[in-house]
Amino acid sequence: MSDSRSAEPQPSYVKLAMRNMVQKRLTSLKHFVLTIVGLLAVLVGLAYLTR
């Protein structure tokens, strides 16, 4: 009764991850772009090696 927060359930991992992603927008965008560039580099490299 002294703390109303203890009655609330803990936020889920997905909810915490989404909140963190919104707060750190630039870092998330940078990692997304790096992932896309890396994936494209791997695909182009495989296409070049297997032609």
mmCIF entry with sequence, helices, sheets and N, C-alpha, C, O atoms, coordinates in Angstrom:
data_MODEL
# 
_entry.id   MODEL 
# 
_entity.id                         1 
_entity.type                       polymer 
_entity.pdbx_number_of_molecules   1 
# 
_entity_poly.entity_id                      1 
_entity_poly.type                           'polypeptide(L)' 
_entity_poly.nstd_linkage                   no 
_entity_poly.nstd_monomer                   no 
_entity_poly.pdbx_seq_one_letter_code       MSDSRSAEPQPSYVKLAMRNMVQKRLTSLKHFVLTIVGLLAVLVGLAYLTR 
_entity_poly.pdbx_seq_one_letter_code_can   MSDSRSAEPQPSYVKLAMRNMVQKRLTSLKHFVLTIVGLLAVLVGLAYLTR 
_entity_poly.pdbx_strand_id                 A 
# 
loop_
_entity_poly_seq.entity_id 
_entity_poly_seq.num 
_entity_poly_seq.mon_id 
_entity_poly_seq.hetero 
1 1  MET n 
1 2  SER n 
1 3  ASP n 
1 4  SER n 
1 5  ARG n 
1 6  SER n 
1 7  ALA n 
1 8  GLU n 
1 9  PRO n 
1 10 GLN n 
1 11 PRO n 
1 12 SER n 
1 13 TYR n 
1 14 VAL n 
1 15 LYS n 
1 16 LEU n 
1 17 ALA n 
1 18 MET n 
1 19 ARG n 
1 20 ASN n 
1 21 MET n 
1 22 VAL n 
1 23 GLN n 
1 24 LYS n 
1 25 ARG n 
1 26 LEU n 
1 27 THR n 
1 28 SER n 
1 29 LEU n 
1 30 LYS n 
1 31 HIS n 
1 32 PHE n 
1 33 VAL n 
1 34 LEU n 
1 35 THR n 
1 36 ILE n 
1 37 VAL n 
1 38 GLY n 
1 39 LEU n 
1 40 LEU n 
1 41 ALA n 
1 42 VAL n 
1 43 LEU n 
1 44 VAL n 
1 45 GLY n 
1 46 LEU n 
1 47 ALA n 
1 48 TYR n 
1 49 LEU n 
1 50 THR n 
1 51 ARG n 
# 
_struct_asym.id          A 
_struct_asym.entity_id   1 
# 
loop_
_struct_conf.conf_type_id 
_struct_conf.id 
_struct_conf.pdbx_PDB_helix_id 
_struct_conf.beg_label_comp_id 
_struct_conf.beg_label_asym_id 
_struct_conf.beg_label_seq_id 
_struct_conf.pdbx_beg_PDB_ins_code 
_struct_conf.end_label_comp_id 
_struct_conf.end_label_asym_id 
_struct_conf.end_label_seq_id 
_struct_conf.pdbx_end_PDB_ins_code 
_struct_conf.beg_auth_comp_id 
_struct_conf.beg_auth_asym_id 
_struct_conf.beg_auth_seq_id 
_struct_conf.end_auth_comp_id 
_struct_conf.end_auth_asym_id 
_struct_conf.end_auth_seq_id 
_struct_conf.pdbx_PDB_helix_class 
_struct_conf.details 
_struct_conf.pdbx_PDB_helix_length 
HELX_P HELX_P1 AA1 SER A 4  ? ALA A 7  ? SER A 4  ALA A 7  5 ? 4  
HELX_P HELX_P2 AA2 TYR A 13 ? GLN A 23 ? TYR A 13 GLN A 23 1 ? 11 
HELX_P HELX_P3 AA3 ARG A 25 ? LEU A 49 ? ARG A 25 LEU A 49 1 ? 25 
# 
_struct_conf_type.id          HELX_P 
_struct_conf_type.criteria    ? 
_struct_conf_type.reference   ? 
# 
loop_
_atom_site.group_PDB 
_atom_site.id 
_atom_site.type_symbol 
_atom_site.label_atom_id 
_atom_site.label_alt_id 
_atom_site.label_comp_id 
_atom_site.label_asym_id 
_atom_site.label_entity_id 
_atom_site.label_seq_id 
_atom_site.pdbx_PDB_ins_code 
_atom_site.Cartn_x 
_atom_site.Cartn_y 
_atom_site.Cartn_z 
_atom_site.occupancy 
_atom_site.B_iso_or_equiv 
_atom_site.pdbx_formal_charge 
_atom_site.auth_seq_id 
_atom_site.auth_comp_id 
_atom_site.auth_asym_id 
_atom_site.auth_atom_id 
_atom_site.pdbx_PDB_model_num 
ATOM 1   N N  . MET A 1 1  ? 0.799  -1.191  0.000   1.00 0.00 ? 1  MET A N  1 
ATOM 2   C CA . MET A 1 1  ? 0.000  0.000   0.000   1.00 0.00 ? 1  MET A CA 1 
ATOM 3   C C  . MET A 1 1  ? 0.846  1.260   0.000   1.00 0.00 ? 1  MET A C  1 
ATOM 4   O O  . MET A 1 1  ? 0.405  2.304   -0.482  1.00 0.00 ? 1  MET A O  1 
ATOM 5   N N  . SER A 1 2  ? 2.035  1.176   0.526   1.00 0.00 ? 2  SER A N  1 
ATOM 6   C CA . SER A 1 2  ? 2.869  2.360   0.603   1.00 0.00 ? 2  SER A CA 1 
ATOM 7   C C  . SER A 1 2  ? 3.414  2.763   -0.767  1.00 0.00 ? 2  SER A C  1 
ATOM 8   O O  . SER A 1 2  ? 3.693  3.937   -1.011  1.00 0.00 ? 2  SER A O  1 
ATOM 9   N N  . ASP A 1 3  ? 3.562  1.781   -1.657  1.00 0.00 ? 3  ASP A N  1 
ATOM 10  C CA . ASP A 1 3  ? 4.113  2.084   -2.981  1.00 0.00 ? 3  ASP A CA 1 
ATOM 11  C C  . ASP A 1 3  ? 3.186  1.511   -4.046  1.00 0.00 ? 3  ASP A C  1 
ATOM 12  O O  . ASP A 1 3  ? 3.043  0.293   -4.154  1.00 0.00 ? 3  ASP A O  1 
ATOM 13  N N  . SER A 1 4  ? 2.558  2.375   -4.829  1.00 0.00 ? 4  SER A N  1 
ATOM 14  C CA . SER A 1 4  ? 1.619  1.899   -5.849  1.00 0.00 ? 4  SER A CA 1 
ATOM 15  C C  . SER A 1 4  ? 2.349  1.263   -7.028  1.00 0.00 ? 4  SER A C  1 
ATOM 16  O O  . SER A 1 4  ? 1.745  0.510   -7.793  1.00 0.00 ? 4  SER A O  1 
ATOM 17  N N  . ARG A 1 5  ? 3.635  1.553   -7.185  1.00 0.00 ? 5  ARG A N  1 
ATOM 18  C CA . ARG A 1 5  ? 4.393  0.992   -8.310  1.00 0.00 ? 5  ARG A CA 1 
ATOM 19  C C  . ARG A 1 5  ? 4.615  -0.510  -8.150  1.00 0.00 ? 5  ARG A C  1 
ATOM 20  O O  . ARG A 1 5  ? 4.768  -1.221  -9.143  1.00 0.00 ? 5  ARG A O  1 
ATOM 21  N N  . SER A 1 6  ? 4.635  -0.996  -6.912  1.00 0.00 ? 6  SER A N  1 
ATOM 22  C CA . SER A 1 6  ? 4.889  -2.414  -6.698  1.00 0.00 ? 6  SER A CA 1 
ATOM 23  C C  . SER A 1 6  ? 3.740  -3.272  -7.210  1.00 0.00 ? 6  SER A C  1 
ATOM 24  O O  . SER A 1 6  ? 3.944  -4.447  -7.514  1.00 0.00 ? 6  SER A O  1 
ATOM 25  N N  . ALA A 1 7  ? 2.532  -2.713  -7.314  1.00 0.00 ? 7  ALA A N  1 
ATOM 26  C CA . ALA A 1 7  ? 1.382  -3.462  -7.811  1.00 0.00 ? 7  ALA A CA 1 
ATOM 27  C C  . ALA A 1 7  ? 1.420  -3.594  -9.330  1.00 0.00 ? 7  ALA A C  1 
ATOM 28  O O  . ALA A 1 7  ? 0.833  -4.523  -9.884  1.00 0.00 ? 7  ALA A O  1 
ATOM 29  N N  . GLU A 1 8  ? 2.107  -2.670  -10.012 1.00 0.00 ? 8  GLU A N  1 
ATOM 30  C CA . GLU A 1 8  ? 2.181  -2.718  -11.473 1.00 0.00 ? 8  GLU A CA 1 
ATOM 31  C C  . GLU A 1 8  ? 3.150  -3.815  -11.911 1.00 0.00 ? 8  GLU A C  1 
ATOM 32  O O  . GLU A 1 8  ? 4.185  -4.023  -11.278 1.00 0.00 ? 8  GLU A O  1 
ATOM 33  N N  . PRO A 1 9  ? 2.815  -4.514  -12.992 1.00 0.00 ? 9  PRO A N  1 
ATOM 34  C CA . PRO A 1 9  ? 3.755  -5.529  -13.503 1.00 0.00 ? 9  PRO A CA 1 
ATOM 35  C C  . PRO A 1 9  ? 4.980  -4.878  -14.129 1.00 0.00 ? 9  PRO A C  1 
ATOM 36  O O  . PRO A 1 9  ? 4.929  -3.739  -14.594 1.00 0.00 ? 9  PRO A O  1 
ATOM 37  N N  . GLN A 1 10 ? 6.066  -5.612  -14.131 1.00 0.00 ? 10 GLN A N  1 
ATOM 38  C CA . GLN A 1 10 ? 7.292  -5.115  -14.762 1.00 0.00 ? 10 GLN A CA 1 
ATOM 39  C C  . GLN A 1 10 ? 7.059  -4.960  -16.269 1.00 0.00 ? 10 GLN A C  1 
ATOM 40  O O  . GLN A 1 10 ? 6.392  -5.803  -16.868 1.00 0.00 ? 10 GLN A O  1 
ATOM 41  N N  . PRO A 1 11 ? 7.594  -3.902  -16.896 1.00 0.00 ? 11 PRO A N  1 
ATOM 42  C CA . PRO A 1 11 ? 7.449  -3.770  -18.340 1.00 0.00 ? 11 PRO A CA 1 
ATOM 43  C C  . PRO A 1 11 ? 8.183  -4.907  -19.054 1.00 0.00 ? 11 PRO A C  1 
ATOM 44  O O  . PRO A 1 11 ? 9.208  -5.396  -18.579 1.00 0.00 ? 11 PRO A O  1 
ATOM 45  N N  . SER A 1 12 ? 7.654  -5.308  -20.172 1.00 0.00 ? 12 SER A N  1 
ATOM 46  C CA . SER A 1 12 ? 8.256  -6.427  -20.895 1.00 0.00 ? 12 SER A CA 1 
ATOM 47  C C  . SER A 1 12 ? 9.580  -6.009  -21.528 1.00 0.00 ? 12 SER A C  1 
ATOM 48  O O  . SER A 1 12 ? 9.880  -4.821  -21.652 1.00 0.00 ? 12 SER A O  1 
ATOM 49  N N  . TYR A 1 13 ? 10.354 -6.996  -21.920 1.00 0.00 ? 13 TYR A N  1 
ATOM 50  C CA . TYR A 1 13 ? 11.647 -6.741  -22.552 1.00 0.00 ? 13 TYR A CA 1 
ATOM 51  C C  . TYR A 1 13 ? 11.461 -5.960  -23.851 1.00 0.00 ? 13 TYR A C  1 
ATOM 52  O O  . TYR A 1 13 ? 12.238 -5.055  -24.157 1.00 0.00 ? 13 TYR A O  1 
ATOM 53  N N  . VAL A 1 14 ? 10.426 -6.316  -24.610 1.00 0.00 ? 14 VAL A N  1 
ATOM 54  C CA . VAL A 1 14 ? 10.181 -5.631  -25.889 1.00 0.00 ? 14 VAL A CA 1 
ATOM 55  C C  . VAL A 1 14 ? 9.847  -4.163  -25.646 1.00 0.00 ? 14 VAL A C  1 
ATOM 56  O O  . VAL A 1 14 ? 10.319 -3.281  -26.363 1.00 0.00 ? 14 VAL A O  1 
ATOM 57  N N  . LYS A 1 15 ? 9.029  -3.911  -24.627 1.00 0.00 ? 15 LYS A N  1 
ATOM 58  C CA . LYS A 1 15 ? 8.661  -2.529  -24.321 1.00 0.00 ? 15 LYS A CA 1 
ATOM 59  C C  . LYS A 1 15 ? 9.887  -1.718  -23.913 1.00 0.00 ? 15 LYS A C  1 
ATOM 60  O O  . LYS A 1 15 ? 10.046 -0.573  -24.336 1.00 0.00 ? 15 LYS A O  1 
ATOM 61  N N  . LEU A 1 16 ? 10.748 -2.307  -23.094 1.00 0.00 ? 16 LEU A N  1 
ATOM 62  C CA . LEU A 1 16 ? 11.976 -1.611  -22.683 1.00 0.00 ? 16 LEU A CA 1 
ATOM 63  C C  . LEU A 1 16 ? 12.892 -1.369  -23.876 1.00 0.00 ? 16 LEU A C  1 
ATOM 64  O O  . LEU A 1 16 ? 13.501 -0.305  -23.985 1.00 0.00 ? 16 LEU A O  1 
ATOM 65  N N  . ALA A 1 17 ? 12.991 -2.354  -24.775 1.00 0.00 ? 17 ALA A N  1 
ATOM 66  C CA . ALA A 1 17 ? 13.847 -2.203  -25.958 1.00 0.00 ? 17 ALA A CA 1 
ATOM 67  C C  . ALA A 1 17 ? 13.312 -1.101  -26.864 1.00 0.00 ? 17 ALA A C  1 
ATOM 68  O O  . ALA A 1 17 ? 14.085 -0.303  -27.393 1.00 0.00 ? 17 ALA A O  1 
ATOM 69  N N  . MET A 1 18 ? 11.997 -1.053  -27.044 1.00 0.00 ? 18 MET A N  1 
ATOM 70  C CA . MET A 1 18 ? 11.406 -0.012  -27.893 1.00 0.00 ? 18 MET A CA 1 
ATOM 71  C C  . MET A 1 18 ? 11.632 1.374   -27.282 1.00 0.00 ? 18 MET A C  1 
ATOM 72  O O  . MET A 1 18 ? 11.945 2.328   -27.994 1.00 0.00 ? 18 MET A O  1 
ATOM 73  N N  . ARG A 1 19 ? 11.469 1.480   -25.944 1.00 0.00 ? 19 ARG A N  1 
ATOM 74  C CA . ARG A 1 19 ? 11.683 2.765   -25.272 1.00 0.00 ? 19 ARG A CA 1 
ATOM 75  C C  . ARG A 1 19 ? 13.141 3.197   -25.426 1.00 0.00 ? 19 ARG A C  1 
ATOM 76  O O  . ARG A 1 19 ? 13.422 4.369   -25.677 1.00 0.00 ? 19 ARG A O  1 
ATOM 77  N N  . ASN A 1 20 ? 14.059 2.252   -25.277 1.00 0.00 ? 20 ASN A N  1 
ATOM 78  C CA . ASN A 1 20 ? 15.479 2.551   -25.418 1.00 0.00 ? 20 ASN A CA 1 
ATOM 79  C C  . ASN A 1 20 ? 15.800 2.978   -26.848 1.00 0.00 ? 20 ASN A C  1 
ATOM 80  O O  . ASN A 1 20 ? 16.603 3.886   -27.061 1.00 0.00 ? 20 ASN A O  1 
ATOM 81  N N  . MET A 1 21 ? 15.169 2.319   -27.834 1.00 0.00 ? 21 MET A N  1 
ATOM 82  C CA . MET A 1 21 ? 15.419 2.647   -29.231 1.00 0.00 ? 21 MET A CA 1 
ATOM 83  C C  . MET A 1 21 ? 14.939 4.057   -29.556 1.00 0.00 ? 21 MET A C  1 
ATOM 84  O O  . MET A 1 21 ? 15.587 4.775   -30.317 1.00 0.00 ? 21 MET A O  1 
ATOM 85  N N  . VAL A 1 22 ? 13.796 4.458   -28.976 1.00 0.00 ? 22 VAL A N  1 
ATOM 86  C CA . VAL A 1 22 ? 13.277 5.807   -29.212 1.00 0.00 ? 22 VAL A CA 1 
ATOM 87  C C  . VAL A 1 22 ? 14.182 6.844   -28.560 1.00 0.00 ? 22 VAL A C  1 
ATOM 88  O O  . VAL A 1 22 ? 14.430 7.902   -29.137 1.00 0.00 ? 22 VAL A O  1 
ATOM 89  N N  . GLN A 1 23 ? 14.678 6.548   -27.360 1.00 0.00 ? 23 GLN A N  1 
ATOM 90  C CA . GLN A 1 23 ? 15.535 7.496   -26.657 1.00 0.00 ? 23 GLN A CA 1 
ATOM 91  C C  . GLN A 1 23 ? 16.883 7.654   -27.344 1.00 0.00 ? 23 GLN A C  1 
ATOM 92  O O  . GLN A 1 23 ? 17.452 8.745   -27.349 1.00 0.00 ? 23 GLN A O  1 
ATOM 93  N N  . LYS A 1 24 ? 17.398 6.572   -27.925 1.00 0.00 ? 24 LYS A N  1 
ATOM 94  C CA . LYS A 1 24 ? 18.709 6.620   -28.576 1.00 0.00 ? 24 LYS A CA 1 
ATOM 95  C C  . LYS A 1 24 ? 18.534 6.478   -30.082 1.00 0.00 ? 24 LYS A C  1 
ATOM 96  O O  . LYS A 1 24 ? 19.083 5.569   -30.705 1.00 0.00 ? 24 LYS A O  1 
ATOM 97  N N  . ARG A 1 25 ? 17.765 7.385   -30.650 1.00 0.00 ? 25 ARG A N  1 
ATOM 98  C CA . ARG A 1 25 ? 17.369 7.306   -32.051 1.00 0.00 ? 25 ARG A CA 1 
ATOM 99  C C  . ARG A 1 25 ? 18.556 7.299   -33.006 1.00 0.00 ? 25 ARG A C  1 
ATOM 100 O O  . ARG A 1 25 ? 18.597 6.492   -33.934 1.00 0.00 ? 25 ARG A O  1 
ATOM 101 N N  . LEU A 1 26 ? 19.521 8.187   -32.790 1.00 0.00 ? 26 LEU A N  1 
ATOM 102 C CA . LEU A 1 26 ? 20.650 8.289   -33.722 1.00 0.00 ? 26 LEU A CA 1 
ATOM 103 C C  . LEU A 1 26 ? 21.488 7.019   -33.709 1.00 0.00 ? 26 LEU A C  1 
ATOM 104 O O  . LEU A 1 26 ? 21.909 6.554   -34.769 1.00 0.00 ? 26 LEU A O  1 
ATOM 105 N N  . THR A 1 27 ? 21.739 6.452   -32.547 1.00 0.00 ? 27 THR A N  1 
ATOM 106 C CA . THR A 1 27 ? 22.516 5.216   -32.453 1.00 0.00 ? 27 THR A CA 1 
ATOM 107 C C  . THR A 1 27 ? 21.780 4.073   -33.139 1.00 0.00 ? 27 THR A C  1 
ATOM 108 O O  . THR A 1 27 ? 22.397 3.282   -33.852 1.00 0.00 ? 27 THR A O  1 
ATOM 109 N N  . SER A 1 28 ? 20.470 3.977   -32.932 1.00 0.00 ? 28 SER A N  1 
ATOM 110 C CA . SER A 1 28 ? 19.687 2.927   -33.558 1.00 0.00 ? 28 SER A CA 1 
ATOM 111 C C  . SER A 1 28 ? 19.702 3.067   -35.069 1.00 0.00 ? 28 SER A C  1 
ATOM 112 O O  . SER A 1 28 ? 19.839 2.077   -35.787 1.00 0.00 ? 28 SER A O  1 
ATOM 113 N N  . LEU A 1 29 ? 19.562 4.289   -35.552 1.00 0.00 ? 29 LEU A N  1 
ATOM 114 C CA . LEU A 1 29 ? 19.585 4.520   -36.994 1.00 0.00 ? 29 LEU A CA 1 
ATOM 115 C C  . LEU A 1 29 ? 20.944 4.156   -37.576 1.00 0.00 ? 29 LEU A C  1 
ATOM 116 O O  . LEU A 1 29 ? 21.026 3.554   -38.646 1.00 0.00 ? 29 LEU A O  1 
ATOM 117 N N  . LYS A 1 30 ? 22.011 4.522   -36.868 1.00 0.00 ? 30 LYS A N  1 
ATOM 118 C CA . LYS A 1 30 ? 23.358 4.211   -37.341 1.00 0.00 ? 30 LYS A CA 1 
ATOM 119 C C  . LYS A 1 30 ? 23.570 2.702   -37.426 1.00 0.00 ? 30 LYS A C  1 
ATOM 120 O O  . LYS A 1 30 ? 24.126 2.208   -38.407 1.00 0.00 ? 30 LYS A O  1 
ATOM 121 N N  . HIS A 1 31 ? 23.134 1.975   -36.411 1.00 0.00 ? 31 HIS A N  1 
ATOM 122 C CA . HIS A 1 31 ? 23.286 0.520   -36.423 1.00 0.00 ? 31 HIS A CA 1 
ATOM 123 C C  . HIS A 1 31 ? 22.449 -0.119  -37.511 1.00 0.00 ? 31 HIS A C  1 
ATOM 124 O O  . HIS A 1 31 ? 22.874 -1.095  -38.129 1.00 0.00 ? 31 HIS A O  1 
ATOM 125 N N  . PHE A 1 32 ? 21.248 0.428   -37.757 1.00 0.00 ? 32 PHE A N  1 
ATOM 126 C CA . PHE A 1 32 ? 20.394 -0.091  -38.819 1.00 0.00 ? 32 PHE A CA 1 
ATOM 127 C C  . PHE A 1 32 ? 21.052 0.093   -40.176 1.00 0.00 ? 32 PHE A C  1 
ATOM 128 O O  . PHE A 1 32 ? 21.074 -0.831  -40.989 1.00 0.00 ? 32 PHE A O  1 
ATOM 129 N N  . VAL A 1 33 ? 21.591 1.285   -40.424 1.00 0.00 ? 33 VAL A N  1 
ATOM 130 C CA . VAL A 1 33 ? 22.251 1.572   -41.706 1.00 0.00 ? 33 VAL A CA 1 
ATOM 131 C C  . VAL A 1 33 ? 23.482 0.688   -41.873 1.00 0.00 ? 33 VAL A C  1 
ATOM 132 O O  . VAL A 1 33 ? 23.717 0.155   -42.958 1.00 0.00 ? 33 VAL A O  1 
ATOM 133 N N  . LEU A 1 34 ? 24.268 0.527   -40.811 1.00 0.00 ? 34 LEU A N  1 
ATOM 134 C CA . LEU A 1 34 ? 25.447 -0.334  -40.902 1.00 0.00 ? 34 LEU A CA 1 
ATOM 135 C C  . LEU A 1 34 ? 25.063 -1.784  -41.185 1.00 0.00 ? 34 LEU A C  1 
ATOM 136 O O  . LEU A 1 34 ? 25.764 -2.475  -41.925 1.00 0.00 ? 34 LEU A O  1 
ATOM 137 N N  . THR A 1 35 ? 23.967 -2.247  -40.610 1.00 0.00 ? 35 THR A N  1 
ATOM 138 C CA . THR A 1 35 ? 23.501 -3.606  -40.857 1.00 0.00 ? 35 THR A CA 1 
ATOM 139 C C  . THR A 1 35 ? 23.092 -3.775  -42.316 1.00 0.00 ? 35 THR A C  1 
ATOM 140 O O  . THR A 1 35 ? 23.441 -4.775  -42.945 1.00 0.00 ? 35 THR A O  1 
ATOM 141 N N  . ILE A 1 36 ? 22.361 -2.815  -42.855 1.00 0.00 ? 36 ILE A N  1 
ATOM 142 C CA . ILE A 1 36 ? 21.923 -2.882  -44.253 1.00 0.00 ? 36 ILE A CA 1 
ATOM 143 C C  . ILE A 1 36 ? 23.128 -2.856  -45.193 1.00 0.00 ? 36 ILE A C  1 
ATOM 144 O O  . ILE A 1 36 ? 23.193 -3.633  -46.145 1.00 0.00 ? 36 ILE A O  1 
ATOM 145 N N  . VAL A 1 37 ? 24.073 -1.969  -44.928 1.00 0.00 ? 37 VAL A N  1 
ATOM 146 C CA . VAL A 1 37 ? 25.277 -1.878  -45.767 1.00 0.00 ? 37 VAL A CA 1 
ATOM 147 C C  . VAL A 1 37 ? 26.080 -3.172  -45.692 1.00 0.00 ? 37 VAL A C  1 
ATOM 148 O O  . VAL A 1 37 ? 26.568 -3.656  -46.714 1.00 0.00 ? 37 VAL A O  1 
ATOM 149 N N  . GLY A 1 38 ? 26.222 -3.731  -44.505 1.00 0.00 ? 38 GLY A N  1 
ATOM 150 C CA . GLY A 1 38 ? 26.947 -4.993  -44.355 1.00 0.00 ? 38 GLY A CA 1 
ATOM 151 C C  . GLY A 1 38 ? 26.267 -6.128  -45.079 1.00 0.00 ? 38 GLY A C  1 
ATOM 152 O O  . GLY A 1 38 ? 26.931 -6.936  -45.729 1.00 0.00 ? 38 GLY A O  1 
ATOM 153 N N  . LEU A 1 39 ? 24.951 -6.203  -44.979 1.00 0.00 ? 39 LEU A N  1 
ATOM 154 C CA . LEU A 1 39 ? 24.207 -7.261  -45.665 1.00 0.00 ? 39 LEU A CA 1 
ATOM 155 C C  . LEU A 1 39 ? 24.330 -7.125  -47.172 1.00 0.00 ? 39 LEU A C  1 
ATOM 156 O O  . LEU A 1 39 ? 24.510 -8.119  -47.876 1.00 0.00 ? 39 LEU A O  1 
ATOM 157 N N  . LEU A 1 40 ? 24.232 -5.900  -47.669 1.00 0.00 ? 40 LEU A N  1 
ATOM 158 C CA . LEU A 1 40 ? 24.404 -5.686  -49.105 1.00 0.00 ? 40 LEU A CA 1 
ATOM 159 C C  . LEU A 1 40 ? 25.819 -6.045  -49.559 1.00 0.00 ? 40 LEU A C  1 
ATOM 160 O O  . LEU A 1 40 ? 25.999 -6.614  -50.636 1.00 0.00 ? 40 LEU A O  1 
ATOM 161 N N  . ALA A 1 41 ? 26.812 -5.720  -48.752 1.00 0.00 ? 41 ALA A N  1 
ATOM 162 C CA . ALA A 1 41 ? 28.196 -6.050  -49.093 1.00 0.00 ? 41 ALA A CA 1 
ATOM 163 C C  . ALA A 1 41 ? 28.382 -7.568  -49.167 1.00 0.00 ? 41 ALA A C  1 
ATOM 164 O O  . ALA A 1 41 ? 29.055 -8.067  -50.070 1.00 0.00 ? 41 ALA A O  1 
ATOM 165 N N  . VAL A 1 42 ? 27.792 -8.298  -48.228 1.00 0.00 ? 42 VAL A N  1 
ATOM 166 C CA . VAL A 1 42 ? 27.894 -9.756  -48.244 1.00 0.00 ? 42 VAL A CA 1 
ATOM 167 C C  . VAL A 1 42 ? 27.208 -10.312 -49.482 1.00 0.00 ? 42 VAL A C  1 
ATOM 168 O O  . VAL A 1 42 ? 27.765 -11.185 -50.149 1.00 0.00 ? 42 VAL A O  1 
ATOM 169 N N  . LEU A 1 43 ? 26.026 -9.833  -49.801 1.00 0.00 ? 43 LEU A N  1 
ATOM 170 C CA . LEU A 1 43 ? 25.298 -10.330 -50.973 1.00 0.00 ? 43 LEU A CA 1 
ATOM 171 C C  . LEU A 1 43 ? 26.024 -10.014 -52.280 1.00 0.00 ? 43 LEU A C  1 
ATOM 172 O O  . LEU A 1 43 ? 26.102 -10.857 -53.173 1.00 0.00 ? 43 LEU A O  1 
ATOM 173 N N  . VAL A 1 44 ? 26.551 -8.802  -52.387 1.00 0.00 ? 44 VAL A N  1 
ATOM 174 C CA . VAL A 1 44 ? 27.298 -8.441  -53.595 1.00 0.00 ? 44 VAL A CA 1 
ATOM 175 C C  . VAL A 1 44 ? 28.584 -9.258  -53.683 1.00 0.00 ? 44 VAL A C  1 
ATOM 176 O O  . VAL A 1 44 ? 28.964 -9.698  -54.768 1.00 0.00 ? 44 VAL A O  1 
ATOM 177 N N  . GLY A 1 45 ? 29.252 -9.463  -52.557 1.00 0.00 ? 45 GLY A N  1 
ATOM 178 C CA . GLY A 1 45 ? 30.459 -10.279 -52.546 1.00 0.00 ? 45 GLY A CA 1 
ATOM 179 C C  . GLY A 1 45 ? 30.182 -11.718 -52.944 1.00 0.00 ? 45 GLY A C  1 
ATOM 180 O O  . GLY A 1 45 ? 30.943 -12.302 -53.716 1.00 0.00 ? 45 GLY A O  1 
ATOM 181 N N  . LEU A 1 46 ? 29.117 -12.291 -52.435 1.00 0.00 ? 46 LEU A N  1 
ATOM 182 C CA . LEU A 1 46 ? 28.747 -13.659 -52.829 1.00 0.00 ? 46 LEU A CA 1 
ATOM 183 C C  . LEU A 1 46 ? 28.377 -13.735 -54.304 1.00 0.00 ? 46 LEU A C  1 
ATOM 184 O O  . LEU A 1 46 ? 28.747 -14.687 -54.992 1.00 0.00 ? 46 LEU A O  1 
ATOM 185 N N  . ALA A 1 47 ? 27.647 -12.732 -54.791 1.00 0.00 ? 47 ALA A N  1 
ATOM 186 C CA . ALA A 1 47 ? 27.278 -12.718 -56.209 1.00 0.00 ? 47 ALA A CA 1 
ATOM 187 C C  . ALA A 1 47 ? 28.527 -12.628 -57.079 1.00 0.00 ? 47 ALA A C  1 
ATOM 188 O O  . ALA A 1 47 ? 28.602 -13.267 -58.129 1.00 0.00 ? 47 ALA A O  1 
ATOM 189 N N  . TYR A 1 48 ? 29.510 -11.835 -56.645 1.00 0.00 ? 48 TYR A N  1 
ATOM 190 C CA . TYR A 1 48 ? 30.738 -11.692 -57.415 1.00 0.00 ? 48 TYR A CA 1 
ATOM 191 C C  . TYR A 1 48 ? 31.547 -13.008 -57.391 1.00 0.00 ? 48 TYR A C  1 
ATOM 192 O O  . TYR A 1 48 ? 32.094 -13.416 -58.415 1.00 0.00 ? 48 TYR A O  1 
ATOM 193 N N  . LEU A 1 49 ? 31.619 -13.657 -56.234 1.00 0.00 ? 49 LEU A N  1 
ATOM 194 C CA . LEU A 1 49 ? 32.403 -14.882 -56.124 1.00 0.00 ? 49 LEU A CA 1 
ATOM 195 C C  . LEU A 1 49 ? 31.771 -16.077 -56.843 1.00 0.00 ? 49 LEU A C  1 
ATOM 196 O O  . LEU A 1 49 ? 32.476 -16.984 -57.287 1.00 0.00 ? 49 LEU A O  1 
ATOM 197 N N  . THR A 1 50 ? 30.442 -16.073 -56.956 1.00 0.00 ? 50 THR A N  1 
ATOM 198 C CA . THR A 1 50 ? 29.758 -17.230 -57.547 1.00 0.00 ? 50 THR A CA 1 
ATOM 199 C C  . THR A 1 50 ? 29.305 -17.004 -58.971 1.00 0.00 ? 50 THR A C  1 
ATOM 200 O O  . THR A 1 50 ? 28.509 -17.785 -59.491 1.00 0.00 ? 50 THR A O  1 
ATOM 201 N N  . ARG A 1 51 ? 29.788 -15.961 -59.614 1.00 0.00 ? 51 ARG A N  1 
ATOM 202 C CA . ARG A 1 51 ? 29.347 -15.719 -61.005 1.00 0.00 ? 51 ARG A CA 1 
ATOM 203 C C  . ARG A 1 51 ? 30.000 -16.651 -61.968 1.00 0.00 ? 51 ARG A C  1 
ATOM 204 O O  . ARG A 1 51 ? 29.740 -16.580 -63.169 1.00 0.00 ? 51 ARG A O  1 
# 
